[in-house]
Amino acid sequence: MKSIYHRMSSIGGVVLGLVFTVAGATQATVQTDPSLPLSVSSMPSPEAFALASPDVSREQALDLWATYYYVHGTESTDAGYSLLTPKGHGLGGKVSHKDWCYGALQGTIRVKNEHGHAKVYNYAGRSRTQQVDCSAYFSLPKKILKKVGKVRFGPAIGPFGDGVQGMILVPYRTIAVDQRKIPYGSVVFIPEAKGVKVTLSNGQSFLHDGYFFAADTGSAIKHTHIDVFIGDSGTNPFASFVTSQASGKFKAYVVDSDLLGEQLASIHRSGL
């Protein structure tokens, strides 16, 4: 996902990350059954979050702050707004006014049809004219609201959306970064994330090992700001350090390990 804007807005008790996604030409192959709901067929395995902690005693700590973002899920409807491609072609089905706006705000939307089959769409650009007025849902500057209303979409490669450089998004692993501060492909260890209980939408839970992978970006993700991807959940399990406030600093370390780098890069290339 190549994000062009990011803004945090507290709405209904949920902090929303405005991350617009540009669907790129990636070669990732996702192993998922399209006939099943996304949360069942593509859920990360708890065993994948059991990596041993690194020795960071000699590493220089980064002082970061974090927000989070997720896939907005909804169902298709007969009356509503179409998800349009950059050329103005409909992608099939419609979603409600509210869901269209939330999908545009997050940059990734998952739409289920009446049979429960789901498709995921990413931000793929903006039109010249505003398609949808989202001012009823977000307290954002008019300039930004117009950008939201101009969003165009494209099919995603990954089951949860796409990242930068041909990578896909992986829940609870992917972070969006400023590559000038943290290069893409970096393994980032956050001690405060280690041992945090994460409950998946299929009911499984696990204790996070503290590792994240820099596979996404955002134009408002600047310097020490990172954005943590939490999949199809609107609940932030990392509230102890992902505070959505620039004052909410925490320590993090870029881990220099070819083995770990390849392990995490692999799941970001080929899916779960």
matplotlib code that plots the C-alpha trace (Angstrom):
import matplotlib.pyplot as plt

x = [0.0, 1.4, -0.4, -0.7, -2.3, -2.8, -4.8, -6.1, -9.7, -11.5, -15.0, -17.4, -14.6, -12.5, -9.3, -9.3, -6.2, -6.6, -4.3, -4.9, -3.7, -2.3, -2.8, 0.4, 1.4, 2.7, 3.5, 2.4, 0.4, -2.2, -3.2, -6.8, -10.2, -12.3, -15.5, -14.9, -15.3, -11.9, -11.6, -11.8, -9.7, -6.8, -6.4, -2.8, -1.7, -0.9, 2.2, 3.6, 4.0, 6.4, 9.8, 12.5, 13.4, 16.5, 19.5, 19.1, 21.5, 24.0, 21.4, 20.4, 16.8, 14.3, 11.8, 8.6, 4.9, 2.1, -1.4, -3.2, -5.3, -7.4, -9.6, -13.1, -15.6, -19.1, -21.7, -22.9, -26.3, -28.7, -28.9, -25.7, -22.4, -20.3, -16.6, -15.1, -11.8, -9.6, -11.2, -14.7, -15.7, -17.7, -16.1, -19.4, -22.0, -22.6, -22.0, -23.8, -22.9, -21.2, -19.3, -18.0, -16.6, -15.1, -13.5, -12.1, -10.8, -9.0, -7.9, -8.9, -12.4, -13.7, -17.1, -19.2, -22.0, -25.2, -23.5, -20.8, -18.1, -15.7, -13.5, -10.9, -10.3, -7.5, -7.2, -6.1, -6.1, -8.4, -10.9, -10.9, -14.4, -15.8, -18.0, -19.2, -19.6, -18.2, -18.6, -21.4, -19.0, -15.7, -14.6, -11.8, -10.6, -12.6, -9.6, -9.1, -12.8, -12.7, -9.8, -11.7, -14.7, -12.6, -11.1, -11.0, -10.4, -8.9, -8.8, -6.3, -3.7, -3.4, -6.4, -6.0, -4.7, -1.4, 1.7, 4.7, 7.2, 5.0, 4.3, 1.0, -0.4, -0.2, -2.3, -0.3, 2.9, 2.9, 3.7, 3.7, 6.9, 8.8, 11.5, 13.9, 13.7, 13.0, 13.8, 11.2, 11.9, 13.2, 12.4, 11.3, 11.2, 9.0, 9.5, 6.1, 4.4, 6.0, 3.4, 0.4, -2.6, -4.1, -7.5, -8.3, -11.8, -12.0, -11.7, -8.1, -5.7, -1.9, 0.8, 2.6, 6.4, 7.1, 8.2, 6.9, 7.8, 8.1, 6.0, 3.8, 3.9, 1.8, 2.5, 1.7, 3.8, 6.7, 9.9, 9.2, 5.5, 4.6, 1.2, 0.4, -1.9, -4.5, -6.3, -10.0, -10.5, -11.4, -10.1, -6.5, -4.8, -1.7, -3.3, -0.4, 1.9, -0.3, -1.9, -2.4, -0.7, 2.7, 3.5, 3.0, 6.6, 8.0, 11.2, 11.8, 14.8, 15.6, 16.9, 19.8, 19.0, 18.9, 17.1, 14.3, 14.2, 13.6, 11.0, 8.9, 9.5, 8.3, 4.8, 4.6, 5.4, 3.2, 0.4, -0.5]
y = [0.0, 3.3, 5.9, 9.5, 10.9, 9.9, 11.6, 10.4, 11.1, 9.8, 8.8, 6.7, 5.6, 4.2, 5.9, 5.9, 6.0, 7.7, 5.7, 5.8, 2.8, 2.8, -0.6, -1.6, -4.3, -6.9, -10.5, -11.8, -15.0, -15.3, -18.7, -18.1, -19.6, -16.8, -18.7, -18.3, -15.1, -13.4, -13.6, -17.5, -18.2, -15.7, -15.3, -15.3, -18.3, -17.7, -19.9, -17.3, -14.9, -16.9, -15.6, -15.4, -11.9, -10.3, -9.0, -5.2, -4.3, -2.9, -1.4, 2.2, 2.7, 4.7, 6.9, 6.3, 7.1, 5.1, 5.1, 2.1, 1.3, -1.6, -3.0, -1.6, -4.5, -4.2, -5.9, -5.0, -3.3, -2.6, 1.1, 3.1, 4.1, 2.2, 1.6, 3.0, 2.4, 5.4, 5.2, 5.4, 1.8, 0.1, -2.8, -4.6, -4.0, -1.0, 0.0, 2.4, 6.0, 5.5, 2.4, 4.1, 6.9, 4.6, 2.5, 5.6, 6.9, 3.6, 3.0, -0.6, -2.0, -5.6, -6.1, -9.3, -10.2, -11.9, -15.3, -14.3, -14.1, -11.3, -9.1, -6.6, -3.3, -0.7, 3.0, 3.3, 7.1, 10.0, 11.4, 15.1, 15.5, 14.5, 11.4, 11.2, 13.9, 12.3, 15.4, 13.7, 11.2, 12.8, 16.1, 16.7, 19.9, 20.6, 20.1, 16.6, 15.7, 16.5, 14.2, 11.4, 11.9, 11.6, 8.2, 5.5, 1.8, -1.3, -5.0, -5.9, -8.7, -9.5, -10.8, -7.7, -5.2, -4.3, -2.6, -1.0, -2.7, -5.6, -6.6, -7.3, -6.3, -8.8, -8.2, -7.4, -7.6, -4.8, -1.2, 1.9, 3.9, 6.9, 5.1, 7.9, 6.9, 3.2, 1.6, -0.6, -4.3, -3.5, -5.7, -3.6, -4.9, -3.1, -4.4, -3.0, -5.3, -8.4, -10.4, -8.4, -10.6, -10.4, -12.0, -12.8, -12.4, -16.2, -16.4, -17.6, -15.6, -15.4, -13.4, -11.1, -11.5, -7.8, -8.0, -5.8, -5.4, -2.2, -2.9, 0.2, 4.0, 7.1, 10.7, 11.8, 9.0, 11.3, 10.8, 8.9, 8.2, 4.6, 3.1, -0.4, -2.6, -4.6, -6.4, -6.6, -5.6, -2.1, -2.9, -1.8, -4.5, -2.3, 0.5, 0.6, 2.1, 2.8, 5.9, 7.9, 10.9, 12.3, 12.5, 8.8, 7.8, 4.3, 2.5, 0.4, -1.2, -2.0, -5.6, -6.5, -10.1, -11.6, -14.7, -12.7, -10.3, -13.1, -14.8, -11.7, -10.6, -14.0, -13.8, -10.2, -11.5, -14.6, -14.3, -16.2]
z = [0.0, -1.0, 1.2, 0.1, 3.3, 6.9, 9.6, 12.9, 13.9, 16.9, 15.9, 18.0, 20.3, 17.5, 16.3, 12.5, 10.4, 7.1, 4.9, 1.1, -0.8, -4.3, -5.9, -7.6, -10.0, -7.5, -8.1, -4.7, -4.8, -2.0, -0.8, 0.2, -0.6, -2.1, -1.4, 2.4, 4.5, 4.7, 8.5, 8.2, 5.2, 5.8, 9.5, 10.7, 12.7, 16.4, 15.9, 13.6, 16.5, 18.6, 17.6, 20.2, 21.6, 20.2, 22.3, 22.0, 24.7, 22.2, 19.8, 19.7, 20.7, 18.5, 20.2, 18.2, 18.5, 16.8, 15.4, 13.9, 10.8, 9.6, 6.9, 6.9, 6.4, 5.1, 3.0, -0.5, -0.9, -3.8, -3.0, -2.3, -3.8, -6.2, -5.7, -8.9, -10.7, -11.7, -15.1, -13.5, -14.0, -11.3, -9.4, -8.8, -6.1, -4.0, -0.4, 1.9, 2.2, 5.6, 4.5, 1.4, 3.5, 6.0, 3.3, 1.6, 4.9, 5.8, 2.2, 2.3, 2.2, 2.4, 0.8, 1.3, -1.1, -0.1, -0.2, 2.2, -0.4, 0.3, -1.9, -0.8, -2.6, -2.1, -2.8, -6.4, -6.9, -6.9, -9.4, -10.4, -8.9, -5.6, -5.8, -2.2, 0.5, 3.8, 6.0, 8.0, 9.4, 9.9, 11.5, 9.1, 7.2, 4.1, 1.9, 3.3, 3.1, -0.6, -1.0, 0.8, -1.5, -4.6, -3.8, -6.5, -5.8, -7.3, -6.4, -3.8, -4.2, -0.5, 1.6, 3.8, 1.2, -0.3, 0.9, -0.8, -3.1, -4.0, -0.4, 1.1, 4.5, 7.4, 10.5, 13.7, 11.7, 9.1, 10.1, 7.9, 8.2, 7.0, 5.0, 5.7, 9.4, 9.0, 5.6, 4.0, 4.8, 8.3, 11.2, 14.2, 17.7, 20.2, 23.8, 24.9, 22.4, 23.7, 25.7, 24.6, 24.2, 20.7, 20.0, 16.4, 14.9, 14.7, 18.5, 18.7, 20.8, 21.3, 23.0, 20.6, 20.2, 19.7, 16.1, 13.3, 9.6, 7.7, 4.6, 4.2, 4.2, 4.4, 3.5, 7.0, 8.5, 9.2, 11.1, 14.4, 13.6, 12.6, 11.8, 13.0, 10.9, 12.8, 10.0, 10.0, 13.6, 14.8, 18.3, 19.1, 21.2, 21.7, 23.6, 26.1, 23.4, 20.3, 21.8, 18.6, 20.3, 19.3, 23.0, 23.5, 22.9, 23.3, 22.6, 19.5, 17.8, 14.2, 14.4, 12.0, 11.2, 7.8, 9.0, 10.7, 7.8, 5.3, 7.6, 7.8, 4.2, 3.0, 4.5, 3.2, -0.3, -0.6, 2.0, 5.0]

ax = plt.figure().add_subplot(projection="3d")
ax.plot(x, y, z, "-o")
ax.set_aspect("equal")
plt.show()
